[in-house]
Amino acid sequence: MATDEITKSRMQPQADYRVTLDGKDLSGLITPKLISLSISECRSDESDMLDLVLDDSDNTFSIPKRGANIEASIGWLGEPLVHKGTFTVDEVEHSGAPDIITVRARSASMTNAMHERREQSWHGQTIGSIVRTIASRHSLKPAVAAALAQIGIAHIDQTHESDMSFLTRLARRYDAVMNVKALNLLFMPIGKGTTASGKSLDVLTITRENGDQHRYHISQRESYAAVRAHYHSNAKGKRQSVLIGGENNQNVKVLPEDYATEAEARAAAEAEFARTQRSQATLTYTLALGRAEIFPELPVVVSGFKPEIDATPWLVKCVTHTISADGGFGSQLDLEVRDDPTTSRHRSHFRKSM
């Protein structure tokens, strides 16, 4: 290698990682055989995922057993690594030639029991009490935002539905994040820039120069002026509705479910309206130099793009960190519009109708 190429390679930052399998550090064994290491974290009911692809042309590796635990930390050489959690091996593939082992693992906190269907009716409880009950059932620690914990639920049925599916449905009704991270069952508002305990998150600032690829997209398909939700009044037994959004009746999205109370109908309509506003614009951005500390729900501001892009307050919906065989490390961010109270462009209007 020429002298200038050697100097350049020494100046180029190198990715670093630590990977253990059932407590055994395999980093040294993996390094010369690594094809790619990818970790995806998303703000949804889906598990965080780890994908490890290795060159096995020399028959170096044994096929790991399903259910084995992989622990991973990633970052840059010479800097503290960021722990990304423990993952359980879910799928393994051996292909060739040349021989390659592909291991896919999901967040270890997302237990199989949470996907088992059950029957339960919830009466006169709060979101906080529901989440605490389900968390206790799966030996998880509940982390419920105060703004959501005290919301009362008159009645809701969990019919032939897993705890994971039920909590996802409940979170959607109140525009919340429901996920399991590091043995914590999280339930918190989307896009508020805070942790479940109420601590403010630092805003991530990135410029056009930080990345090498981006895709900004605007869609009118979800550009609803308002959302309507129906409920039944116990006093009169009549079907009524709540309208959130524009004052006119044009381009209104009507929710298919009827709710037990006006409050629940309003919450569902507000949540759906917020989702339609966030989804109108999206930005996918790839950082040339990965940042392992980025995670979903982190607020973001960008600069160096078009004025409309720079002026939009963004929110991390999903992030995928990828380390390649040559020591490169990049992070792809999937961003959506954040509900920034200081720049809110939307007002909610309430209307009852027969």
Sequence and secondary structure as in RCSB ss.txt:
>XXXX:A:sequence
MATDEITKSRMQPQADYRVTLDGKDLSGLITPKLISLSISECRSDESDMLDLVLDDSDNTFSIPKRGANIEASIG
WLGEPLVHKGTFTVDEVEHSGAPDIITVRARSASMTNAMHERREQSWHGQTIGSIVRTIASRHSLKPAVAAALAQ
IGIAHIDQTHESDMSFLTRLARRYDAVMNVKALNLLFMPIGKGTTASGKSLDVLTITRENGDQHRYHISQRESYA
AVRAHYHSNAKGKRQSVLIGGENNQNVKVLPEDYATEAEARAAAEAEFARTQRSQATLTYTLALGRAEIFPELPV
VVSGFKPEIDATPWLVKCVTHTISADGGFGSQLDLEVRDDPTTSRHRSHFRKSM
>XXXX:A:secstr
  HHHHHHHHHS  EEEEEEETTEE HHHHGGGEEEEEEEEESSSS  EEEEEEE TT       TT EEEEEEE
ETTS  EEEEEEEEEEEEEETTTTEEEEEEEETTS GGGGSEEEEEEEEEEHHHHHHHHHHHTT EEEE HHHHT
 EEEEEEEEEEEHHHHHHHHHHHTTEEEEEETTEEEEEETTSSB TT  B   EEEEGGGEEEEEEEE STT  S
EEEEEEE TTT  EEEEEEE SSSSSEEEEEEEESSHHHHHHHHHHHHHHHHHHTEEEEEEESS  TT  TT EE
EEESS HHHHTS EEEEEEEEEEETTS EEEEEEEEE   GGG        EE 
